């Protein structure tokens, strides 16, 4: 009985460790990129290089976060109330985005 009580903590630990690893890898790759692209050209175009660093971080972290996200969803697969709540939240996000788009379109007159 004791092993089943600690199971959610182990699952949470696995998912959190996966996200921490994805974050560490993304930060390391961006640090290498910054070290390799430093110089007068990077200083002159610092904003563009910073945006490139951001895109690199987002791409690497996003790819690395796929595994812990899938693992977390797998662990929540049999949770009874999780999926209806996620469905309602997703619908709310989609409706919010649609409302913002309609507001922008009506404000610009197109």
N, C-alpha and C positions, 0 to 999 in steps of 0.2 A: 504494500500500500504506500510505502514511503517513496518508492521510485516514481509512481504516477503523480504524486503531489509536486515533485520537482520538475516534471517534464515540461510544463510551460516555460519555466525559467531557463531550462536548457535550450529550448527552441528559440526563445527570445535572445539568448546569448549567441546562438549560431547566426541569427539574422543580424544582430548588432555587430558581431565580429565581421561578417561579410561586408556590411556598409563601411566599417572602419578600414578594412583592407582596401576597398574601392577608393575611399578618400585618400588613404596613404599613397596608393599607386598613382592616383591622379595628381596629387601634390608633388610627388617625386618627378613625374614626367614633365610637369610644368616648370619645376625648378631646373631640370636639365635643359629644357627649351629656352628658358630665360638666360641660363649661363652660356648657351651656344649662340644666342642672337644678341648678345650685348656688344655695343660698339657705337661709333658715331652715327651710323645709319639708324640704329634703334633709338638713339637719343633724339634724333631729328623727327622721327615718326613714332614717338612714344605712345600716343593714343592708339594708333593702329596696331602696334605690337601688343599693347595691353588687351585690346579686343581679341587678337589672335590667341593670346594666352587664356583668356576667358573661354573662347570656343574650344580650345584644346582641353581645358579642364572639364568643361561640360561633356564633351564627347567621350573622354576616357572614363570619367565618373559614371556617366550614363550607361556605358557598355559594361563597366564593372558592377554596377548596381542591379543589373538584370538578374543575376544569379540569386542574391539575397532577397530580392523582391519576389521572384518565383518561389523561393523556399518559404518565405513568409506567407504567401498566398496558399501554398500547399498545406502549411500547418493550420491555416484558418479554413481549410476546405470543409470540414464538418461542423464548423461553428454555425449554429442555427440562425442567429440574428445578424451576422456580419454581412452576408450578401445582400439582403434587402436594404440595409442601411447604406452600403456602398452604391447600390443601384439608385437610391433616392439622391444621394450626394452627387453622383455622376449626372443625373438628370438636372439637378439644380445648377451644376456648373455649366452644362450645355445651354440651359435656358438663360443663364446670366450672360454668357458670351453672345448669344443671339440678341439679347436685349441691348447690349453695348453696341453691337454692330448696327442694329436698327436705329439706335439713338444717333450714332455718328452719321449714318446715311440720311436721316431726317434733318439733322442740324446742318449738313452741307448742302442740302437741297437737290441731291441727285436721285 
